[in-house]
Amino acid sequence: MSIFETVIIAIVEGLTEFLPVSSTGHMIIAQNLLGVESTDFVKAFTFIIQFGAILSVVVLYWKRFFKLNSTPVPHGTSAMKRFLHKYDFYWKLFVAFIPAAVLGLLFSDAIDAMLERVEVVAVTLILGGVFMLFCDKIFNKGSEKTELTEKRAFMVGLFQCISMIPGVSRSMATIVGGMAQKMTRKAAAEFSFFLAVPTMFAATVYKMYKLLSGGGTAVIMDNMVTLIVGNVVAFVVALLAIKFFIAFVTKYGFKAFGWYRIIVGGIILLMLMTGHNLTIM
């Protein structure tokens, strides 16, 4: 890939990874418009630059990631409960991460097979978009809460598993999962960002392992500049996208993203029907 192609793809990744619009769908369009060949390195590249996007979450919310729970616990609390209380933030992230980690390992081949189906991405983009037109009304019932319990964290983790279907969007699935647990839009979106860190990091490490175990060490070394540029661009763009998204969704909700998903899904279907040979990076 050229530096220009690297920057464009990294911008697409940074913009769409944390928005409920499906980064996969946007990668398909970007790859086709740029004419980038779908090589093993290109496929791995789109996962590796997720590290830059992950880092943006850690930097933006560093106080949450590096601050332990110092609130007092009742006298006589067991050592295990004291430990879990102290590392409460990390424990709940782990609880939410478990479902996707288990299903990802058990059904990795089936997931990879679905990832080759561009039409699946287009259809799920449209269906998810239609759902997002009404999700604010669906979940705007009763009192909203910001407190994250272990049960709520696990339920959000189950919703995240839906995003294994390409085109669903990990962000959309986890935010909807949080709202289904009566969390506010802002609290659900922020936890979606937090959960992205272990989830995307695990996916990045797995793809790196597959590439390196397949003799891709030389490919990585030959394209080190491309990887560095991609991660830096993805980091900066994701940082801006997260700030925008939190402000926008808190004030306006998800309807605009619903319409946007429908348009993108429609574009992909139109491209397929007009003979474009689309592939997923």
Residue, then its C-alpha position, 0 to 999 in steps of 0.5 A: m500500500s502507498i502512504f496515501e492509501t495507508v492514511i485514507i484507510a487509517i482515517v476510515e478505521g479511526l472514524t468508524e471503529f467507535l461509531p455505530v456504523s460498522s467499520t467493516g462496511h466502510m473498509i469495503i467501500a474504501q478498499n474498492l475506491l482505492g483499488v487496494e488488493s486484498t492481500d494477507f498483509v492488508k487484511a492484517f493491517t486493518f486489525i493491527i492499526q486498531f492498536g492506535a484506536i485502542l490507545s486513543v481510548v486509554v489516553l482519553y479516559w486514562k483516569r478511569f483506566f489507571k485509577l483503582n477503587s479506593t472507596p471503603v469496604p465493610h468491615g469483615t469483607s473477605a480478601m477476594k471481595r476486597f480484591l475485586h472491589k479494588y480492581d472493580f473497573y478491570w474486573k467488570l471489563f473482564v466479565a464483559f469480555i468473556p462471552a466474545a472471547v469464548l465464542g470467538l475461540l469456539f467459532s472462529d472458522a464460522i466467523d471468518a467464513m461470514l466475513e467473506r460475505v459482503e452481502v451479509v455486511a450490506v444487509t446487516l448495515i441496513l437492518g441495524g440502521v432501521f433498528m437504530l431509527f427506533c432504539d431511542k424510543i425502545f429503550n427510553k423507558g423508566s429510569e436510566k442509570t449509570e452504575l455498572t454492576e457485574k450482571r450489566a457488564f456480562m449482559v453487555g458482553l453477550f450483546q457484543c457477541i452479536s457484532m461477530i456478524p459482519g456489518v452489525s458494528r461492535s459499537m452499536a451492539t455494546i451500546v444497545g446492550g448497555m441501554a437495554q440494561k437501563m444505562t444512560r446513552k453516555a454511560a453505555a457509549e463510554f463502557s462500549f469504548f472501554l470494552a473495545v480495549p481488551t476486545m480489539f487488543a485480543a483481535t489484534v494480537y490474534k491476527m498478528y500471531k496468525l500472520l507471524s506464524g504463517g511466515g509473515t515476519a518479513v512482511i511486517m518488517d518490510n511494511m513497518v513504516t506503513l504500520i506506524v503511519g496507520n496507527v498514528v493516524a488511527f489514534v488521532v482520528a479516533l480521539l476526535a471521533i470519540k469526543f464528537f460521538i459522546a457529545f452528539v449521541t448525548k444530545y441527539g441520540f442515534k437516529a442520524f446514525g441509523w439513516y447513515r447505516i441505511i445509506v452505506g448498506g444501500i451503496i454496497l448493495l448497489m455496487l454489488m448489483t452493478g458488477h463491482n467485485l467487492t472483498i472484505m479486507 
